[in-house]
């Protein structure tokens, strides 16, 4: 049974971990004509019992502790089959929580269940069309048509124009895309259709495997516009909704200072010009220069931008420059403002970098209040100004409580350490900073104490 529960956690509940997922994430199951042919069994039944399966590989619970089960077994009776051949009584496995994609069955309620076979068990989750039978009118209407033979399967969907705002990282819907060519190839045939004024397309094809390609107009990116689909039955359907976006491009070249050659393999950032000088969690686009110092930003939406290096503090940066805007100035008022319309391309003049900041090794020790070294404590570094931004990934201290980080001169840091005391079942933590790295870097000492 332990192996089976692992199988359920890794394959059936596909896009989420059964043990520590914060939210279930999965693609839409689509309409009944799509999901019915993606599963092995569909039936209506009354949930009579919901029983957690024991987690044999986890430590025993302490007095007063509770644990959400990884997997539950649901027994159904009064079963009415629609696809597959379940008996009059059926058991189905599902994860023990919604964040792990488990379906929350309630004893005594009647459901329409879409399930897959895994060995001798049936499994389901919220990524399928499983639902209360009272909410399954569309599904029941579709299953009435299954007795009639199908002619051709249906492939349909909608194409919309989406852009992601650089300053907020939030998507923006620009509406449907009409007159866009859709190519469907497979089963020894090639079909072309076009989207209507509402961005919709709809084709009928024999059952089989197909490649669906959307051909955008000039100025739009052609990335992620191809999809493989299988229509296993003439009564099946597949919904493929796609989005397109502008392929705005900004290119340029980095040079090392004082004739040092190309600025190779250096992170370059693009920021909304309206976001410069503002606080908070500002979003940027990042790329890296190649061996010749050349960089390129692709799929840039319309807007006003500045380009530069180290505009935002980076995580675990090995080489850091003073904040520098194109054309090579640290003064924001002298920065190049790049205006892009839809799908426009801009080539910037070469940019000479300033000397990089000197790097140092920051060493230190994490100790308890009595001075004992804290072996295995967790410590990380944050930006000393934008304190919410972590700039060095957390590490564990050595047996003697020691740690080491790469830091850069002139930048401000905060060191945060924590330790979970299993015996006392409490968290102890300590913070040092903010502190600025100078030419001489003294060892750091972080003292852990109980949170108050």
Secondary structure by P-SEA (a helix, b strand, c coil): caaaaaaaacccccccccccccbbbbccccccccccccccbbbbbbbcccccccccccccccccccccccbbbbbbccbbbcccccccbbbbbbcccccccccccccccccbbbbbbcccccccccccccccccccaaaaaaaaaccccccbbbbcbbbbbbbbcccccbbbbcccccbbbbbbbcccbbbbbbbcccbbbbbbbcbbbbbbbbbbcccccccccbbbbbbccccbbbbbbbbbbbbbbbbbbbbcccccccccbbbbbbbccccccccccccbbbbbbccccbbbbcccccccccccccccccccccccccccccccccccccbbbbbbccbbbbbbcbbbbccccbbbbbbbbbbcccccccccccccccccccccccccccccccccccbbbbbbccccbbbbbbbbccccccccccccccccccccccbbbbbbbccc
